[in-house]
């Protein structure tokens, strides 16, 4: 299954972004409001400058204290983004997420942010694929 298919199955193509200047406090409100684990940091909503996750915020608080809540998102975001394209396979994305130990991957096409996939999205897609393969094999064995 391709990332393009995973995004289509998710429905809304909306990617929640914040500007680099958005305070960490406001980022936490966005994460809570949308019930998500990370936001893409983007000055224009199109080009991804970084990503800020719940884990990033917790680590920053552990290292620097609660005052980081007033810092801009850009101070604590991951700026060396690992992204994928619409044509990437679920297996490729899952391997990258597992190897690099993160749960959210921005999807970028032609330099523009077009979506975000989570490890849950990719696992669900793989499980769907495996179920279809199982049904096809059972059908072949049973003769229909």
N, C-alpha and C positions, 0 to 999 in steps of 0.2 A: 504494500500500500504506500502511496506517495503522500508527502506532506500536504500537497494540494487537496487530496481527498480527505485527509484528516481535518483540515480547516473547514472544508465544505460540510463535513458531518457535524462540526461544532455549531454551525448556524451563523450567529453574528460574527462578522468579520472585524468587529471593533477591537482595537488594541488600546488598552488603557495606558496613557503616557502622562508623564509629568515633565515640567521644565527643569533644567539643571538648578535653577534658583529655588525651586519648591523646597520648603523646609521638611526635614525628616518627620516632624510632627504632622504636617499635612499629608505626607506620603502614607503614614500609618492610618490616617482617616480614609484615604483612598483605598488602601488595601482592605480595610474593614468594610467599607461601604460596598465594594464590589466582590467581597469574599474571595480575594485572589492572594497569591503568595509573592508576587513581584510586579513591578511596573517598569516599563521601558522609559528611560530618561531621554528626552528629545526636545531640542529647542523649537522645532517646527512641527512636530507630530509626524514627520515623514522619515527623517534620518535618525537612526538610533545612535545616540552618543554613549549609552551605557544601560545598565539594568541594576535595579536596587530591589533586593529581596528581603523578606522577613529575617532570614539568616544574617544578611549583611548588617541589618539594623541591630540585631541582638549582639553580634560580634563587636560592632562599634561601641555599643553601650558597655559591654564587658571590659573593653580596653580603655575607654575614655570617659565613662560615666554617663549619667542621664542628660547632661548638658548637650549631648550631640543632637538632641531633639530639635534644637534651634539651628543646627547646621543645614546648609543646602544639600540637596540630594546628590549633587555632583561630588561632594567631598567623600561620600561613603559608597558610591556606586561602583560596580565592576565596569571599568572602561574598556578592558580588552575583551570585547564581546566575541562570543562564539555563536555564529548564526548558521542557518541552513537556508536552502532555496526551496521553492515549491516542488522541484523535481527530486528532492532527496527522498530516500526510502525510509520507512519506519525503522527498519533494522539499522540503517546508518545513524539516524538520530538517536535511537536508543543506545547504541554503542558509545556514541560521543557523550551523551548525558551520563552514562554509567562510568565511563573512563574518567571524565572530568569532574564527576560528583556534583552535578547541578540538576535542577528540576524544571527549568524554564528556558526555552530557546526561541529567540526572535527569528522570524522568517523574513528574509530580505530578498527582494527581487529587483534587479536594476538599481541598486543603491537605496531603494525605498522600502520601509517597513510595511509588510503586507499582512502580518499575523504573528501569533505566538503559539507555540505548542508546549504542552507540559508533559512530564513523564507519564502522568495519568492518561492523557490523550493518546500517547503512543502505545502504551500497554493495552488500552482498550482496542485500538486499531489492530494490534497484533493478535489479540484474543479473537476478534471477529474474523480475521484472516484464517487463523488456525481452526476455528469452528467450521468455516466454509470448506477448508481442505479436508477436514474429518468427514463432513457430510458427503463430499464428492468421493472420497475413498470408500466410504461405506456403500454408497450407491453403486460404485464399480464392482465391489465384492458381491453385493446382493443381485447385481445384474440389471439395474435400471438406471 
